[in-house]
Amino acid sequence: MSRKMIIATENAPAAIGPYSQAVRSGNLVHLSGQIGLDPATMEMAQGIDTQIAQVLANLKAVAAAAGGSLADAVKLTVYVTDLGNFARVNEAMAQAFAQPYPARSTVQVAALPRGALVEIDAVLALE
């Protein structure tokens, strides 16, 4: 009997590699990193603000498919290609998450898949 359950939804972009959108193990759900791809067209959103909004929408869709929401997030990792966008990420996070906020790391990286400017992954804790 497997200790992990694969989570998938058409409301978020299909995986662009050999990974699952999310995996549930016990009460934890590990959401793979999402970039600003529109799930309907698989086209990248243009500009940092639009990409952040799409990333959060994609994460919300995967969280919902797992039976949760972003309110269940306990840990986020944010990857940006330019830490100059840190304030914009914070503004969007303040709108998407309520206190108590999840733990979070932010890392500047040289590049992201498909030329994305931002990627976010998450861990949810569900009942």
N, C-alpha and C positions, 0 to 999 in steps of 0.2 A: 504494500500500500504506500503510495507516494505521500510525502509530507509537504508537497507543494502543489498549489493549484495555479494554473496559468490563467491570467485575466486578459481578455481581448475585447475590443470594441471597434466598430466602424466609425464611431464618433471622434476618433483620434487617428492621426496618421498611422498607416500600417508600418510595421517595423521595416527599416531599410537595411537590415542586416540579420545575422543569426541570433536574435534575441526576442524576448517577449515584451509586450507593452508593460506588463506587471506580473509579479509572482507573489502569491499569498502563501505564507508559511506560518501556521498558527494564527495569532491575532495580528501579525505584521504583514503589511503589503508593501513590497518594494516596487516603486514605479520607475521604469527606465526613463532616462533623460528625454525630455521633449524639446524640440526646436520649433521654430515658427512656421511649420508646414501646415497648410490648410488641408484637412483630411479629405475634402471633396475633390480637390484638384491636385494635391501633392505639390503645389507651388509654394515657394517661400514668400512670406509676408515681407513687405518692403519697409525698411526703417526700423530703428530700435524700438520705438514705442509700440508699433504694430506687431513686431515680433514678440515682445514681452506679453502683450495681450493674447496673442495666439498660443504662446507657450502655456500660459495659465489656463486658457480654455481647453487645451489638449490635456493638461494635467487633471482638470476638473472632470473631463469626460472619462478618463481612465479610472479616477477615484470612484466615480459613480458606478462604473462597470464592476468595480470591486465591492460595491455595496457601501461605500463611504463618501466622504467629501473632503475638500481641502481643510475643513475644520478638524479632521482627524490626523492631519500631518504632525509628526513629531520631529522630523528632520528634513531639511532641504539642503541641496547643494546647488549653487548657482555658478555657472561657468560663463564668463564674458570675454570677448576678445579685446575689450577696452574698458579698463576700470574707470575711465572718464564717464561711463554710463551707469556707475554705481548709484548715483542719486536717483536716476530714472527708475532703476530696478527697485529701489527702496520705496519710491512713491507708489508704484504698482503693487508691491507687496503689502503696503499699508491698506490698500483698497481690497485686496484679495483675501487677507488674513485678519482675524480678530485676535485680541489678547485672550488667553495667553498664547503668544506667538510660538511657532515651532523653533527648534534650534536650527541654525543655518551657518553654512560656510559659503564664502564667495571667493572664487579663484579666477584670475586672469589667465587665459590660455592663448596659445599662438593661433589656433584655428579650430573651427568646429565643422561638423558635417554640413555639406551643401552650402557652405559659405555663411552659415548662421552667425548672428552676432551674440546670441544668448542661448543657453540650454539650462534647463532646471530638471533635477530628479528629486524624488521625494520618498519618504518612508511614512506610511500611515499605521496607526495603531487602532484596530477595530475590536469591537466586543466579540 
